[in-house]
Amino acid sequence: MESVLSTYTPTIPQKCIYKQPDIDVFTHSKAFERLMTFVGLLNSSVTKKKISDPCHISEQTQRVLDMLDEMDDWLAEFPPLDNPQRFGNKAFRQWADKVEKESDNLMRKALPERLHPAIPELAVYLTGGFGNSTRIDYGSGHELSFFAWLGGIALLGGFTADDYQAIVLRIFVRYLELARKVQRTYTLEPAGSHGVWGLDDHQFLPYVWGSAQLIDHPRLKPRSVTSRDTVDAMADEYMYFRCIQYIHEVKRGPFHEHSPMLHDISAVHSWSKVNSGMTKMYVAEVLKKVPVVQHFMFGSLFPYEKAAAAAAAAET
């Protein structure tokens, strides 16, 4: 993505989406255009790539990985409280509070000095990336927030195109494991879950990029996800299979019963079709859903104002 650093003015992001008509503004905004451009660039960067494939690990990438490791270490400081409810262990609030209080220090270590003026804006996306401490829940809106944090760094020139593969297969893979550890440690409620009628209680982007990894695979087909042995064997190499494996870890019963949408998608004949379908579904089920994106914040990095292409189209 083209750097905006030379024209960047730090802004504390604000909520702009409250009702359905606001979604129509959002889908024609610079924010939407930048988010989807980044989704597509990362998608291309991991097409036909395994997690273990060699990739460029820049200093910036390593610093972010170190930051996630540090946040992971903090979990030991706040063990779950002995409380009776099935969901929502209140110790999560202590961990989330530490992440919020330390976000400035975390990013001062993780980001080059030229990006430090953006820390107050970026902090909104980083601290929103692991769940809501009031509701003690986590879902695709929190995943979107962390994705926007990475996108914001890229917009400011902190990441380059050489980093894209590592952003997905190193940073995002690490983030997902941390998010899952947080979910399980504090029994976070699924945020905005559609139950069995949704794709996944928590994640969405790893299905987009995970299906890209598998395009034209000589042996693994979409139907391969229905084999538990195959899922377990391939989870370390492919994000899509790791998502399915995690669902098996947290849900009981037959796959087709607790995850009917994923089971139906397994009947699609090619990963390229799954990939294009998942990208469209991400727009429809995450970016166009008020309950999900009402919590997204808009500022200088992701402006709510109309994108140039949309503005030009409106004038013609």
Buried (B, 14 or more C-beta within 10 A) or exposed (E): BEBBBEEBEBBEBEEBBEEEEBBEBBBBBBBBBBBBBBBEBBBEBBBEBBBEEEBEBBEBBBBBBEBBEBBBEEBEEBEBEEEEEEEBBBBBBBBBEBBBEBBBEBBEEBBEEEBBEBBBBBBBBBBBBBBBBEEBBBBBBBBBBBBBBBBBBBBBBBBEEEBBBBBBBBBBBBBBBBBBEBBEBBBBBBBBBEEEEBBBBBBBBBBBBBBBBBBEBEEBBBBBBBBEEBBBBBBEBBBBBBBBBBBBEBBEEEBEEBBEBBBEBBEBEBBBBBBBBBBEBBBEBBBBBBEBBBBBBBBBBBBBBBBEEBEEEEEE
